[in-house]
Amino acid sequence: MSAPIVVHGLSHTGGRAVTINDEIVGLVYDDWGLIELLRWAGLYDAEHYLEDAHWIEWRGGWPRRYRWGYS
């Protein structure tokens, strides 16, 4: 079973698309944006799930990276 939340690869302009149960819910540019998006979707303690592979799958890039380069 795959994770219900997927953070997709980096876009060409930066940021990552997020889907929940295969529905696009937004574009995030940092952890804070992801946490706020997940809270909006009903996962109120979202900061505890960022490293939990049962909840979030990071596709097409390193986890918790939102822009190109080394920063």
C-alpha atoms as one frame of an Amber mdcrd trajectory, in Angstrom:
protein
   0.000   0.000   0.000   1.391   3.407  -0.915   1.292   6.494   1.274  -1.886
   8.591   0.990   0.143  11.821   0.660   2.636  12.246  -2.187   5.062  15.142
  -2.511   6.057  15.115  -6.173   9.339  16.137  -7.810  10.545  19.709  -8.138
   8.877  21.910 -10.712  11.073  23.943 -13.071  10.230  27.105 -11.137  10.723
  25.519  -7.715   8.207  24.061  -5.339   6.609  20.634  -5.272   3.090  19.513
  -6.074   1.240  17.629  -3.351  -1.473  15.034  -3.852  -3.667  13.380  -1.259
  -5.331  10.154  -2.363  -4.395  10.986  -5.981  -6.040  14.441  -5.897  -3.868
  17.530  -6.408  -4.194  19.764  -3.352  -1.457  22.345  -3.849   2.099  23.443
  -4.523   4.505  23.936  -1.615   7.844  25.726  -1.381   9.009  24.700   2.104
   8.168  22.505   5.106   5.978  25.229   6.611   3.873  25.361   3.446   3.509
  21.574   3.433   2.515  21.526   7.101  -0.082  24.261   6.537  -1.484  22.470
   3.481  -1.814  19.219   5.437  -3.466  21.024   8.346  -5.940  22.549   5.886
  -6.654  18.992   4.699  -7.387  17.869   8.278  -4.051  16.454   9.485  -3.609
  18.872  12.392  -0.353  17.460  13.796   1.196  17.300  10.326   4.714  18.241
  11.440   5.013  14.799  13.051   4.357  13.024   9.748   6.988  14.600   7.456
   9.430  11.715   8.009   6.800   8.947   8.201   6.819   6.883   4.985   3.434
   5.376   5.910   1.899   8.847   5.483   4.102  10.757   3.034   5.927   9.521
  -0.053   8.589  11.854  -1.485   8.824  11.262  -5.246  11.333  12.618  -7.735
  13.722  14.259  -5.320  15.179  14.287  -1.845  12.754  14.576   1.056  12.234
  18.096   2.358  13.992  19.773  -0.612  11.921  22.376  -2.422  14.285  24.147
  -4.821  17.115  23.394  -7.209  20.722  23.694  -6.073  22.367  23.133  -2.740
  20.373  25.454  -0.488
